[in-house]
Amino acid sequence: MPHKKQVYVTGHKGLVGSALVRALSGNPDVEVITRTRQELDLLNQGAVHQFFSRYAIDIVIHAAGKVGGIVANQSAQADFLYENLLVASNVIGAAAKNSVGKLLYLGSSCVYPKLAPQPIREESLLSSALESTNEGYAVAKIAGLKLCEMFRLQYGKDFFAAMPTNLYGPGDNFHPTSSHVIPGMMRRFHEAKIKGGKSVIIWGTGSPLREFLHVDDLARACILILNSDQYDKKLINIGSGEELSILELALLMQQVVGFKGQVLADPSRPDGTPRKRLDTSRLLALGFKPQISLREGLAKTYAWALAHQVFEPPRRNEPTIIAHA
Ligand SMILES: NC(=O)c1ccc[n+]([C@@H]2O[C@H](COP(=O)([O-])OP(=O)(O)OC[C@H]3O[C@@H](n4cnc5c(N)ncnc54)[C@H](OP(=O)(O)O)[C@@H]3O)[C@@H](O)[C@H]2O)c1
């Protein structure tokens, strides 16, 4: 019988990992390997090395890590730095020692410099100062992607890294304080609808521009990168190439959720970075095309959120939205 490729997806219970498992599980030539945190804590170096030595893993897609929105990042910088550093070095180090064929590491658009020219090219990495609110997370993520690059340069390992834009979709984190902009905003609109609220207020002017990608499109892009003969293993951005303002996003969300009240902006609140979009020329040259429009993706995500009761129990007295992504 031909050997099935053993693909280990770390963080398979998360937003990205679960999408990767969905995308890979239809492939008859692939056997997907997963471990929960309880089965294998990636902070535990000994356990990670033992796991890799026991299984003949062909490919690793590293999607595990400590991830959160601006509030969570800002208030726990040490935890974000320490945990992401350990998890990345344990997984990448064990993969290198145990002859894993390929490793795709997921970086993030959040780790580019605060004032990187727009749209952000891969060359912008480390070209100027980071955003201070998520510096811990960014330093750890950059160390991980540099570790891949250096194992490639020093030992010829086929390890490389992708930089996804803001992602959303089924399996996202809808927590009231630690969520990213789309699930956070979806929660606020849903709660306003359920409570019969008259308005939803977004922070700032609503003018900052943001880019979003459905996580199933991200998974397609990762598989394309892993299989492409033309990919040169340099850092590669993954985005939709489309941007919209926070106000446009809020109006789209209002329609998707079916909230009948008003959407108001509060310009006394901070706006955040005026524009954040990735240059995806490298990915487009490999033939990538996103398949899920933002409207369709939001509708599917809302249906998933309702089916999984992620908004329960509803909260009171928090009418605003944080307008950062
Ligand atoms: N979400 C985005 O918008 C976005 C954008 C760009 C890049 N990314 C990158 O994509 C990757 C995944 O993000 P995500 O949004 O999917 O995060 P997520 O939903 O929070 O999932 C992270 C997963 O990692 C697991 N994990 C964390 N620490 C672990 C440990 N010590 N041992 C074992 N498992 C551990 C978590 O397990 P538990 O379920 O047990 O907590 C969870 O399943 C991250 O590297 C992130 O930087 C995400």
Residues whose N, C-alpha, C, O or C-beta is under 5 A from the ligand:
A	BS01	LIG	G11 H12 K13 G14 L15 V16 G17 T36 R37 L40 D41 L42 L43 H62 A63 A64 G65 K66 V67 L106 G107 S108 S109 P164 T165 N166 L167 G171
